[in-house]
Amino acid sequence: MNYTELFSEKLVEEKFILNEGESLVLFTDGVNEMKNELMKDFGTERLKSIVSSNEDIGMNELALKIISDLTEFAGTKPQHDDITLMILKRNNPEKNNGRI
């Protein structure tokens, strides 16, 4: 990304509140556009499926699961783009020694 007129026109600031137990998964296009040997993309739907089927695991475990699935999907195809992944989860502070 670079700060150009197009960038400033498209940039939108959003505010929201994560409810207890909800997660937010942020990623660059290197995740969903990861290619395999057949030049098929990993895809956003596959990523959504991994996240939704692993709602009960921690953020670190989810990140490792996603990276593992990306690696398995790519097989011998080398990485062609950056892979950036950030996962935020709002926990119940009473269950986590007061940590949010």
Backbone as numpy.savetxt, mean C-alpha at the origin, in Angstrom:
# Nx Ny Nz CAx CAy CAz Cx Cy Cz
7.79 13.11 -8.58 6.94 14.29 -8.58 7.84 15.52 -8.58
7.37 16.48 -9.25 8.04 17.76 -9.18 6.98 18.86 -9.14
7.35 19.96 -8.56 6.39 21.04 -8.38 6.31 21.87 -9.65
5.33 21.56 -10.47 5.08 22.31 -11.70 3.66 22.86 -11.63
3.30 23.62 -12.62 1.93 24.15 -12.67 0.91 23.02 -12.72
1.18 22.00 -13.51 0.27 20.84 -13.60 0.13 20.17 -12.23
1.25 19.99 -11.53 1.22 19.37 -10.20 0.36 20.19 -9.25
0.56 21.49 -9.23 -0.20 22.33 -8.29 -1.69 22.37 -8.66
-2.02 22.22 -9.93 -3.43 22.18 -10.35 -4.11 20.88 -9.91
-3.36 19.78 -9.87 -3.93 18.47 -9.56 -3.90 18.13 -8.07
-3.03 18.80 -7.32 -2.87 18.50 -5.91 -4.11 18.91 -5.13
-4.65 17.97 -4.37 -5.83 18.23 -3.55 -5.52 17.78 -2.13
-5.78 18.64 -1.16 -5.60 18.28 0.24 -6.89 17.69 0.76
-6.77 16.52 1.39 -7.93 15.84 1.94 -7.72 15.63 3.43
-8.79 15.70 4.20 -8.73 15.40 5.63 -9.78 14.33 5.91
-9.42 13.38 6.75 -10.35 12.33 7.13 -9.92 11.75 8.46
-10.79 11.02 9.06 -10.51 10.39 10.34 -10.59 8.88 10.16
-9.55 8.20 10.60 -9.59 6.74 10.60 -10.31 6.30 11.86
-11.31 5.49 11.71 -12.00 4.93 12.86 -11.17 3.78 13.42
-11.45 3.41 14.65 -10.74 2.33 15.31 -10.74 1.08 14.42
-9.56 0.53 14.20 -9.42 -0.68 13.41 -9.27 -0.44 11.92
-9.50 0.78 11.45 -9.37 1.06 10.02 -7.91 1.29 9.64
-7.61 0.98 8.38 -6.25 1.16 7.86 -6.28 2.04 6.63
-5.16 2.65 6.38 -4.95 3.42 5.16 -3.67 2.90 4.53
-3.75 2.46 3.29 -2.59 1.92 2.58 -2.25 2.88 1.45
-1.06 3.46 1.53 -0.56 4.38 0.50 0.56 3.68 -0.26
0.58 3.85 -1.58 1.60 3.18 -2.38 1.87 3.95 -3.65
3.06 3.76 -4.18 3.39 4.34 -5.47 3.01 3.37 -6.58
3.04 3.86 -7.80 2.63 3.02 -8.94 3.57 1.84 -9.18
4.72 1.83 -8.52 5.62 0.68 -8.63 5.04 -0.57 -8.01
4.04 -0.41 -7.14 3.38 -1.56 -6.52 2.36 -2.15 -7.49
1.35 -1.38 -7.84 0.28 -1.93 -8.69 0.73 -2.18 -10.13
1.81 -1.52 -10.57 2.30 -1.71 -11.94 3.49 -2.67 -12.00
3.75 -3.40 -10.91 4.80 -4.42 -10.92 4.47 -5.44 -12.00
5.44 -5.76 -12.85 5.23 -6.68 -13.97 5.74 -8.08 -13.64
5.08 -9.07 -14.24 5.60 -10.44 -14.14 6.24 -10.82 -15.47
6.64 -12.08 -15.61 7.32 -12.52 -16.83 6.45 -12.37 -18.08
5.13 -12.37 -17.90 4.19 -12.22 -19.03 3.83 -10.77 -19.28
4.52 -9.85 -18.57 4.31 -8.41 -18.67 2.92 -7.98 -18.20
2.32 -8.76 -17.31 1.05 -8.40 -16.71 1.31 -7.63 -15.43
0.44 -6.66 -15.14 0.56 -5.86 -13.93 0.04 -6.60 -12.71
0.66 -6.33 -11.55 0.17 -6.86 -10.28 -1.26 -6.38 -10.06
-1.52 -5.11 -10.26 -2.87 -4.57 -10.26 -3.37 -4.10 -8.90
-4.22 -3.11 -8.96 -4.81 -2.54 -7.75 -5.80 -3.51 -7.12
-6.54 -4.24 -7.92 -7.52 -5.19 -7.37 -6.84 -6.29 -6.57
-5.71 -6.77 -7.04 -4.96 -7.80 -6.31 -4.48 -7.22 -4.97
-4.01 -5.97 -4.99 -3.56 -5.31 -3.76 -4.73 -5.14 -2.79
-5.87 -4.69 -3.28 -7.07 -4.55 -2.44 -7.45 -5.89 -1.81
-7.36 -6.94 -2.58 -7.71 -8.28 -2.08 -6.79 -8.70 -0.95
-5.50 -8.45 -1.09 -4.54 -8.80 -0.04 -4.87 -8.02 1.23
-5.12 -6.72 1.09 -5.40 -5.88 2.25 -6.69 -6.33 2.93
-7.75 -6.53 2.16 -9.04 -6.88 2.77 -9.05 -8.29 3.37
-8.25 -9.20 2.83 -8.23 -10.56 3.38 -7.25 -10.70 4.55
-6.56 -9.61 4.90 -5.61 -9.65 6.00 -5.85 -8.50 6.98
-7.12 -8.19 7.22 -7.48 -7.06 8.08 -7.05 -7.25 9.53
-6.90 -8.49 9.97 -6.63 -8.76 11.38 -5.14 -8.85 11.73
-4.27 -8.66 10.75 -2.84 -8.72 11.07 -2.30 -7.30 11.25
-1.13 -7.19 11.85 -0.52 -5.89 12.09 0.01 -5.25 10.82
0.36 -3.98 10.93 0.85 -3.22 9.77 2.14 -3.81 9.21
3.08 -4.15 10.09 4.34 -4.71 9.61 4.12 -6.04 8.89
3.26 -6.87 9.47 2.96 -8.16 8.84 2.27 -7.96 7.49
1.37 -6.98 7.40 0.69 -6.71 6.14 1.69 -6.22 5.09
2.58 -5.33 5.49 3.60 -4.84 4.55 4.46 -5.99 4.04
4.88 -6.88 4.95 5.68 -8.04 4.54 4.90 -8.96 3.62
3.61 -9.14 3.88 2.75 -9.97 3.04 2.67 -9.39 1.63
2.46 -8.08 1.54 2.36 -7.43 0.23 3.67 -7.56 -0.53
4.79 -7.28 0.13 6.10 -7.38 -0.53 6.38 -8.82 -0.96
6.02 -9.78 -0.12 6.20 -11.18 -0.47 5.38 -11.55 -1.71
4.12 -11.11 -1.73 3.27 -11.40 -2.89 3.77 -10.70 -4.15
4.29 -9.48 -4.01 4.88 -8.78 -5.16 6.07 -9.55 -5.71
6.93 -10.01 -4.81 8.13 -10.74 -5.21 7.76 -12.05 -5.91
6.81 -12.75 -5.33 6.35 -14.01 -5.94 5.72 -13.76 -7.30
4.91 -12.70 -7.41 4.24 -12.36 -8.67 5.27 -12.04 -9.76
6.27 -11.25 -9.41 7.26 -10.82 -10.41 8.12 -11.97 -10.90
8.34 -12.96 -10.05 9.18 -14.09 -10.46 10.58 -13.61 -10.79
11.03 -13.89 -12.00 12.38 -13.49 -12.41 12.42 -12.12 -13.08
11.27 -11.49 -13.24 11.22 -10.17 -13.88 11.82 -9.13 -12.93
12.83 -8.37 -13.39 13.44 -7.39 -12.50 12.50 -6.21 -12.22
12.68 -5.63 -11.05 11.89 -4.46 -10.65 12.20 -3.31 -11.61
11.17 -2.65 -12.13 11.38 -1.57 -13.09 11.04 -0.19 -12.55
10.53 -0.13 -11.34 10.11 1.16 -10.77 10.29 1.10 -9.26
10.23 2.26 -8.62 10.33 2.27 -7.16 9.11 1.60 -6.55
9.29 1.05 -5.37 8.19 0.47 -4.62 8.15 1.18 -3.27
7.12 1.97 -3.08 6.94 2.68 -1.83 5.59 2.28 -1.26
5.59 1.89 0.01 4.39 1.40 0.66 4.35 1.96 2.07
3.23 2.57 2.44 3.05 3.07 3.79 1.67 2.63 4.27
1.63 2.04 5.45 0.38 1.54 6.00 0.16 2.20 7.36
-0.99 2.83 7.51 -1.38 3.45 8.78 -2.59 2.70 9.30
-2.62 2.44 10.58 -3.75 1.74 11.17 -4.08 2.37 12.51
-5.36 2.64 12.71 -5.78 3.17 14.00 -6.20 2.02 14.89
-5.48 1.86 15.98 -5.75 0.80 16.93 -6.58 1.31 18.09
-7.06 0.38 18.88 -7.75 0.71 20.12 -6.67 0.95 21.17
-6.54 2.21 21.68 -5.48 2.50 22.64 -5.55 1.65 23.90
-6.73 1.23 24.30 -6.87 0.39 25.49 -6.24 -0.98 25.29
-6.22 -1.46 24.06 -5.64 -2.76 23.76 -4.14 -2.67 23.44
-3.63 -1.44 23.30 -2.25 -1.24 22.87 -1.47 -0.37 23.83
-1.72 -0.51 25.13 -0.98 0.23 26.14 -1.01 1.74 25.91
-2.15 2.25 25.45 -2.30 3.68 25.26 -1.76 4.22 23.94
-1.11 3.38 23.13 -0.59 3.84 21.83 -1.72 3.93 20.83
-1.66 4.92 19.98 -2.66 5.08 18.92 -2.03 4.71 17.60
